[in-house]
Amino acid sequence: VLACRRHLSQGFQADVPLDASDEVVSRMLERGELLEHTASEEIGPGLFGSSMGEYFDLAVHWTVFDAFFRRHNDAVFENPFCDIRFRTFALRWPGHVYRFLPSRSENWMYFYDRPVMPYISPPNDADKKYLSADLPDISKIAGIRQTLDCVLFQLVPVEPPFRISAKQFAQELVGILRDQSPASVAIALDRCKLHGVEVTHGQDSQ
């Protein structure tokens, strides 16, 4: 796995037009209109570890792709946060991960222009099964579900069987939520089960 530690973004400036060419991005870079971020690209606490955001630049051997698709179920592949799971999987690859910092700042390969909008997307049909007297707000449920999935995909180790300890479940998964009611705990347990993750009472699984 080859991981680039240098990233460019437009920050909170106006979005780059969807039809913008690579020449437009290069000119923005030359004029100093883009922000440069460097990070160790390590998986850690929080939503994205040491990364500056959810964007990442990776080059991987085909065996990494093969293992990723063999080890995960369809629920993972269909999840909007599947890219986050793949990033975690690649950066924890048991082979070797080479992290490099490009020496020439004027070069770039991939520009991720994320619109400045709320992180949580609207509710979907899957959220309806979590409606209850304790949690009647489906928009809140959507936020809980997406936060749990994003964190879960970074918490689970890359080697099967996929397990997290009860301590990790309570502190690092449910613990990141504002609402830690029994209804939220039930959602978290269901998200684990759906994505093939077992919650155990042993030691930390990482």
Secondary structure, 3 states (H helix, E strand, C coil): CEEECEEEECCCCCCCCCCCCHHHHHHHHHCCCCEEEECCCCCCCCCCCCCCCCCCCEECCHHHHHHHHHHCCHHHHCCCCHHHHHHHHHHCCCCCCEEECCCCCCCCCCCCCCCCCCCCCCCCHHHHHHCCCCCCCHHHHHHHHHHHHHHHHHHCCCCCCCEEEHHHHHHHHHHHCCCCCHHHHHHHHHHHHHCCCEEECCCCCC
